[in-house]
Amino acid sequence: MSVPSWQPEALAFITAPWTGPEPLTVLTPESRDGIRAERYEHQVCWETAARTAADAILFWILRDVK
């Protein structure tokens, strides 16, 4: 079953109020255009490097609690 990506809504929510002096960079682990890393290890390395470089880490948890 295909589900819509959470990225567009989350990115709009995060970036809309941004007024910082520097550009806002948002890194997300979801595959771009459905293209996945060649190997799982490559994805893990990318995620580890992104977390290391981050000034803040946010979690987007969209759920229906009903």
Contacts in CASP RR format, 6 or more apart in sequence:
PFRMAT RR
TARGET T0000
AUTHOR 0000-0000-0000
METHOD contacts of the structure
MODEL  1
MSVPSWQPEALAFITAPWTGPEPLTVLTPESRDGIRAERYEHQVCWETAA
RTAADAILFWILRDVK
5 30 0 8 1.000
6 30 0 8 1.000
6 60 0 8 1.000
6 62 0 8 1.000
7 28 0 8 1.000
7 30 0 8 1.000
9 62 0 8 1.000
10 28 0 8 1.000
10 60 0 8 1.000
10 62 0 8 1.000
11 26 0 8 1.000
11 28 0 8 1.000
13 60 0 8 1.000
14 24 0 8 1.000
14 26 0 8 1.000
14 58 0 8 1.000
15 24 0 8 1.000
15 26 0 8 1.000
18 24 0 8 1.000
27 50 0 8 1.000
27 54 0 8 1.000
29 43 0 8 1.000
29 46 0 8 1.000
29 47 0 8 1.000
29 50 0 8 1.000
31 37 0 8 1.000
36 43 0 8 1.000
37 43 0 8 1.000
37 46 0 8 1.000
51 57 0 8 1.000
END
